[in-house]
Structure formats: structure tokens, C-alpha cells
Amino acid sequence: MQLADALTLEQQHLISLYTRTPLLVTRGEGMYVWDDTGRRYLDFCSGGRAVGALGHCHPRVVAAICAQAGVLLHTSNDYYTEPYLKLAALLSTHCVCDKVFFCNSGAEAIEAAIKLARKAGKRDSADRVEIVTTLKSFHGRTMGAITATGQPKYQQDFAPLVPGFRYVPYNDLAAMDAVITDRTCAVLLEPVQGESGVYPATPEYLRGLRDLCDARGALLILDEVQTGLGRTGTLFAYEQYGIAPDIITLSKALGGGMPIGAMLAKSDVAAAFARGDHASTFGGTAIAAAAGFAAVSTIIEENLPAHAAEVGAYLVARLAALRATSPLVGEIRGRGCMVAVDLTEPVAGFVRNTVQEQGLLILTVGESMLRLLPALICTTADVDVAVEAIAQALTAAPHAARA
């Protein structure tokens, strides 16, 4: 198949929901993908949006998938299978939350967290059902998840939304203090806001929020769908703040490229769920769980979170150096392999398209921000290639200072 064939088939058979880059990806390996013409691209998107923490087709993940595919693909959760039990034990061993529910995506993990938080809240009071989230957050596309998402653009055409949510600015502890009441069952937020442009929580904010939740009897839910499993420089982002959440949501990196999500909870919180309260037909299916065990084991055993911290710091330093040569470079924010660059002019699309022509794939947020999410296996040599491509694109970009 060639790109022209893909465009025709999309027009004929797919619901138009995605603004796709005109690129037909045919295979991937490590930090690279190839298109239908055989051209190679350095992938600084991690196979999408932080999914490929180990890059593309990591040998250990591929071997696990192939081995499991020849034995058992799927069976009902009415029965036990080894892969999901091993993955649950691995996650629990390395996390403050010791109980796991498996699903298929980050949005599904958020839905499970919402249900658990509300049922746990009702152990104290039938009215303890409100959930507080933050503005500019992103938690998924299902109805509960878009309601939790503090961005009206995702919500405006799908009202009525799920009732019982309140929104406050991110990194504003006073705003949280003002809205958390005896009706609040949980606070839900990302330790680093990803989709809106890589905005980390301050230590004072997250620690203060933990104290506030404890004082008011509310649960603290951390959405680590994008930050989890090494991306920010520790296995979980919460580890950098010295706090322990009550519930954590995971997906993206969890499956090494296979679709899987998880909600983790502390035992006393998880005990609010009774058998039959929640379920997922494909949650923890054998082949996805086998891939997940291989992926998470590799991340832990190879100490990739520490590597992500080192290479991420190098990436930020290289990008910061561009300020001396380009008036288009503004603020740079990052934690590990999760970095954003504010641009002083609306040329993000131009930069993205230009670097793609040079063989580099990056993400943008609107027209004034670049977002870089390289795999945890990224090297400093990869960073040098990427930053040089960005530098050339910035030099070619039209901007007011040149006019």
C-alpha cells in the first residue's frame, strides 16, 4: 500500500475524526519508523503520544507477544491466567498502590477511578460524590473522562456531562482549598499536565494537596497515564514529590505498544468495590498483559527512568541553547523525556512539517508550542540530531523579527 491508497481508503471507509499527518508508517524499530517509500524518520513522539517508552518493536516485548500468541490470546475474566497475575504483582511491588484493575486504555482507567472514588466516598456519606479536577487537564474521551477534563473544547458538543465535577486552576492550592468540602470524594489531576503543554505540579502544590485531602477526607487520584513508568525520570512521577496517592491510572507505556490500561489503588480504597461493581471484557487479556509484563520488567531492570532523567536534561539543555540563536524560542519545560518548547510566534506547524521533511517526527500544541516525547531508550546522539533539525526549521521559519 502507498500513501495515495491510504488516503482513498480513509475517505471511503473511515469516520473522519483525526487530522492525520500525510505519512503512511509501514514499520518501526527502536527510535525509528519507515514510510511506504522506505524513508526513515527519527520518532520523538514515542509511537504516538508516549506509548512507545521502549521505542518500536522492542525485542523483549515482541518475543513475549509471539510466545503468548501461540499459547493463549484471550479468555474471560471468569478464569485465571498467568500474564495478568504476574503483571499485577510486578506493578504492586513497585508502587504504593497494591491492588490493580486492568482495562484497555487510559480513559477506561479514569472511568474505573471515578467509580471507585465515588463508591469509596459513599462509605462516609451518601453525598460525598464530587470530584475536583484542574483546568487545562486531559483525562480521556469517554463521557466521564471528558467531564473530568478541564477543557471546554472537548466537552462543548456532548452535554449533558456527568454531574458532580468541579474545576480549579492547576498549581493553585488556595483554589483547591476553597472548593474541597465534605461532599468531595476525590481530587483528580496529572502530576505533569501533558496534553496542554508539559506543566509540572510544584512540590509545594502536590504536597499541600495531599495534606488537604487527608484533612478533608478526600482521595487523591493521580493520572499517570502519560507520566507513568519512567517518562519523567522515576518509575512513577509521584515519587519525585514525596507523597503517596490513593489511586493511580496507567496506560500508554504499560503495554509496550499493546492496548492496555490499569487502575491501581490502596487496599483500603479498593475494598470499596464489591464483586460485579466494575468489569472489562478485554481487561488484562493474556496477550496484552504478557506484553505489559515484558515492557515494565525491561523498564525496571534496565533502570530506564534514570536514563530518561539524564537524556531529558540533556535535551532541555540543548534546546535552551537555541535561545541564543533563535528569537522564536521561549520557555522550555520538561521532566525526563517529556519536554515542551514555547514559541514566540505561531509557527509550530511550520516547524513540525519542516523537521518531518528532514526525517524527524515531533508533536505540537496549537500553533505556538512544540512537544517532544522521545522513547526512554533515546540517546544523546538522537537528541543532537533532533535539536539540529529543529534549529534549522526555526532558522527557516517566518517571524516578525525578520520582517
N, C-alpha and C positions, 0 to 999 in steps of 0.2 A: 504493500500500500504506500502511496505517496501523499504528500500534503493536500494536493488538489482532490484526491479521492476522499480524504478525511473531511474536508470542508463540504463536499457534496453530501456525504452520508450524514453529517451533522445536521445540515439543512433539511434533509428528508426525514430523519428519524428521531432526532433528539429534541427535548424541550429546551428552549433557549434560556438557560439560567446562568451560564458562565461567560465572562468576557475572556475568551481564550487567546493566548499568545499564538500567532500563526507558526507553530512549531510542532511537528509530529515526532514525538520521542519514541524511539524504537527499542532502545536497550540502555542499561545503566550498569556501571561498575565503579565502586569506590566513590570518588568525588566527581565522577563524570557521567554524562549521558550523551547519547548519539542520536542524530535525527535521521530521517529517511534518505538523506543524501550521503550519509556516512560521516557528517561533520561532528566533531566532538565539542562539548560545552562543559566548562567548569561550573558545577552546580553549587551556588551559595544560597540555595533555598531549602536544602536538605530534602529533596524529593517532594517538594510541595511547601508546606509550612511547618518545618521542624519535625516531620515524620521520620526521615531517614537519619537518625542520630548516628548510625554506623555507616552511612553512605548507602550506595546502591548495591544490592545483591551481596551482602556480606557473606563470605563463605560459610561461616558457622550457622547463620540463620538459614541460608539455602539448604545446607545439609540437614538441618533439623526439619525443615518443611518437607524435603524429599523423603526422609526416613518416615515421618509421620504419615505422609500421603499414602504410603504403601501399606500402612497398618490400619489406621482408623482416621477418617476425616472428621466425622461428627457423630455424636449420639445425644440423646435427650439428657437434660439435667436431672432426669429421674434416676440416672445411674452415675456411678463414679468413673472418672477417667484419670489417669496419672498426670497428664500435662497440666491441667488447671490446678491440681493439688500442689504440684511442685512449684508452679509459678506463684501461687498464693503464699506458700511458705517462704519463698525467696523474698517477695515484697515485704511480708510482715516482719521478717528477720531484720530488714534494713530500714525500718520505718517505725515511727511512734504509734502508728495505727496498726492494730494487729488482726483486724478482720477485713475480708476482701469480698466484694461482689463484682463479678465480671459481666461486661456488656460488649457493645460493638463500636462505641465511639465516645468522644468527649462529651457530646451533647447528651447522650444516654447516661453517662456517668453523673452529669449535672442533674438530670431528672431524678436519678436514684437518690442523690444527695438531698434534693429538695423534699422528696417524700420522707426520707429518714429523719431529716431535721424537724419536719412538721409533726411526725408521729412521736418523736422523742420529746418535743416541746409539750405535746398534749399530756405527757405523763405528769407535768406540773400544773397545767391549766388548759382547759378546752380552748381558751382564747389565745394561747401562745402559738401563733401560726405565722406571724410576719417575718419576712426575710429582708434584710437590708443589704443592698449591693451598691456598687460605685458607678459614677458617671464615667463614660468612655471605656467601660469594660466590654469584654466579649466572652460569652459563655456558651454559644451554640445557636442552632437554628430551629430546634423544636420549640413548641409553644412555651413550655416552662423556661427553657434556656434563653429564648429571645426576650421573655419577660424579665428575666434576671439581668440581661444585657442592658447596660445603661446608655444605649444609643438609639434615639427615636427613629433614625433612618431604617433600622432593622425591624421596627415594630409598627410603623405607621399604617401599613396596609392590612394588618392582621388582627386588629381589635375585634372583639374584646379580648384583652390579655388575661393571664391568670391573676386573680386578685391576691392581695396580701404582700406586695413588694413595695419597698421604699428605696429611694436613691439619694446618695450624697456624693460630694466631690471626693476624689481619691486623695490620699495623703492628708486628709483633714480630720484629725482626731476629734476636734471640737464638734464638727458636724455629726460625726458618729455618736458622740455623747448626747447630742440633742435629740436624736431620733430613736435610740435604743430604749425600749420601755419593757414593761412586764408582758407585753404582747409579742415581743421579739423572740423568735425561736432560734435564729441564726443570723450571722453576718457572713456573706459570701464575697470573696474577692480574689483576684490574682496577685500573688506576691510580686510579680512584674507584669504590668499590663502589656500584652504583646501586640495584638491586632491594631491597637490605636497608636503604637509607635515606641514600644520598649521604654516604659516608665516604671522604674523600680519603686517599691514601697521603701520609705525611710525606716531605719531601725527603730527610731522613736515611735513612729506610727504603728508599726506592726506589734511591737512590744506593748505599747499602750492599748492597742485594740484587744490584745489577749487579756490584759488586766481588766479592761472594760467588760468584755464578755463574761469573764469569771465573776465579776461583781454583780452583773445583772442576770446571770443565769442563762446566757445565750451561748449557742455553739459557735465555734469559729471554723468555717469551711474554707479551705484554700483550693482554688482551681489551679492545679499544676499540670493541666493538660499540655501546655506548651513548655513550661519551665521544668517539668519533672524529668527525672532520670538523666541528670548530668548536664543539661544545656547551660545552666547558669554558673557552673563551676563546682557545685556539690550535687550529690545524687538527687536531693530534693532542695528546692530553693529555701524552704523554711529553715533549713539547718544553718543558714547564714545569719539568722535573726535571733537564735537562741530561744525560740518559742516552739510550742507543740500544738498543732491544730487538732481539732476533734474529728474532722472529716477531710479527706483529700480526694480529688478527682484526677485521674490519669487517662491518657490515650497517646496519640501521636507516636512518640518514641517507643512505646510499650511493646509494639508488635514487630519491630524491625522492618516495617513495611506492610505487615498484615493488619487488617482491621480488627482492633480490639480496644476496649476501654475498661476502666476499673474504678470503683469507688472503694476507698479504704476508710475504715472508721475504728475508733477506740472501742474496746469490748463493751463498756457500759453504754455507749451510744448505740452500737449495733444491736444490742439486746432489745431495743425498742421494736425492731422488726420481728414479726411472727412469721412462721412458715406460710407462704402464699401471699404475703404482702407485696412482693415485687418479683419480677422474673424477666428473663430474656432468652428467647429460643436459641440464639446462637452465642449467648454469653459464655465465654470460656470454652468455646468449641475446640476440639482437640488440636487441629492444625494451627489455629491462631495462637493457642496457649503454648504449643511447642515452640513456635517461632518466638513468642514473647520470652519464654524461659531462656532461649539461646541468646536473644538480644540483651536482656537485662544482665544475665550472667557475664556476657562479654564486657558490658559497660563497667560492671563492678570489678571483675578480675583484672582488666587492663587499666584500671584507675583512670578511665576516660574523663570523669568530671574534673580531675585535677589538670589533665591535659587541656580540656576546654577552657579552664580558667587562664592558663598560660597563653594559649594561642589567641584567645579572645582579647587579652590585654595587649598582645602584640598587634592585633587588628585595630584596636582603638587607637593605639599609639601611631600606627601608620596613617590612619585616617586623619588624626589630629594634625599630623604634619602637612596635610593638604591645605590647611588653613593659610599657610604661609604663601601658597602659590595660587589659591583659588578663592575669590571673594564669594563664591557660591556656597562654601562650606560653613554651616552654622554649628549649632550644638551637636555633640556626639554623645549618645547614651549607650551603655552596654553592661551586660552581665554575662561573662563567658562567651559562648557562641550565639549571642542574641544581641544584636547591635543595630542602632538606628542612627541615621545622619540627617539632621535638618538641613534643608537647602534654603538659601535666602531668596531664591527666585523659583517660580513654578516650572521647573524643568526636569522633574523626576522621570516623567515618561520618556523624554528625550534621552536621558542618561541610561535608563533601562534598555531602551531599544538600541542605543549605540553600543553598549557593552555586550549585548547579545550578538551583534554583528561581529564583535571581537572574540566571541566564544565564551562569554560569562553570563550566567543567569542570576538575577537578583530580583528582589521584591520592592514594591513601592507602597507608600501610604499616601493617598491623594497625589497631588502634583508637586509637593514640596518636601517629601521625605523618602529616603532610601532605607530599606530594611534588609539586613544581612543575617542569614541563619545557616551558616555552614555546618556541615556534619562535625561531630565530635572528633573524627579522625583527621580533620583538616590540619595541614602543616603550615609552618611559616612560609614555606615556598609557595603554597597555594594562596596565602594571604598576599604575598608580593605580587603575584600575577593578577589577582582580583583588584588590588588597590591601584596598580598601574593602569588597568583598563578603565577604572572609574576616573582616575586622574586625566586620562586622555579624553574621556567623554565630557568631563567638566570643562576642559580647555576648549572643546568644540561647541559647547552649549551656548546658545544666545542668552545674554543677560544685560541688564540695564547699565552696568558699569562699562560695558564695551560699546554701548550705543552712542 
